[in-house]
Amino acid sequence: MDSDLKEQAERLYEQMGTTFAEAMRIFARQSVMEKGMPFTMRLVALGEKRTLGIANGKYSIPDDIDECNGEIAEMQIQQSFQKK
């Protein structure tokens, strides 16, 4: 691994409250348990909309659950008016 990549990873893991060495131990332990590549951990900028790949961006995941609940409530209201 080149030193620049390692430094970037070390800074990332520091922001996540851990070390590069601990992240590698976690990765190795999970790899063995999962019998494959285990998972991804990433920092997502607050307020950044994340889209589901399977939906090709049609759906987004809100950072705020209240926002999601509000959208669901609005859809239920609209559906109830359509039924009348």
Secondary structure, 3 states (H helix, E strand, C coil): CCHHHHHHHHHHHHHCCCCHHHHHHHHHHHHHHHCCCCCCCCCCCCCCCEECHHHCCCCEECCCHHHHHHHHHHHHHHHHHHHC
